[in-house]
Amino acid sequence: MVNLMNLGELEKLVLKYFWQTEVADAKQVHAYFEQSRGGALNTIQSTLDRLYKKGLLNRHKESHAYRYQAAQQRKEFIGQLIKEVAQDFTLADEDSLLAAFVSLSTELDEKQMDKLEKMIIDYQSASVLEKKS
């Protein structure tokens, strides 16, 4: 399992890029970051390879170049990150995710709490339907 908190700045930026762009090769990623960050194509290629080896990007070869895409959706990644952080800082017998959500919920306004409640209900409904099929 990859420690998600150990991602470098460029790795995080590249992941964000792939959550907005379905598929791209190293040259396309480099062109996107060239004006804002600078840097060599080789740096982007190395970053893409590291993210692939960490299981955060998928790739397939087309002609002479690899085409990359995110291995998971942004929401799934954030969920794993929250779970990892919560587990790192709570006791083994504590329900770390619930404790984290309870703590975070104190900062939500009523509209956000309503949205969270709806998302939980929708997820539970989908989960029940999945189990029946």
C-alpha positions, 0 to 999 in steps of 0.5 A: 500500500502506498503512503498517500501522504508521501506524494511530492508537489509535482505528483499531486499536481499531475494527479489533479491534472488527470482528474480533469483530463481523461487520458494524456501522454507525457508530452501533453502533460509537459505542455500543460505544466511547461508555462506555469512550472517550467521543467523538462519533459524527462521530469514529467516522464519520471513523475508519470512513471513513479505515479504508475508504479505507485498504482495511482496511474494506469498506462497503455502503450500507443505506438512509441508512447505511453498514454496515462490516466488516473487509476481511481477517481478523485473522491476515492483517492481523497477517501483513502487519504482520509482513512490513512490519516485517521488510522495513523493518528488514532488508537487501534480500538477506536473507530477512526473514520467515524471519529474524524467525520464527527470532528469535521462535521462541527465545521459544516454549515446546515447546507453541507450537513444536509448534503452529507446526510443525502450522500450517506442515504444515497450510498446506503440505498445503492449498497442495498441494491447492489447486495440484492442483485 
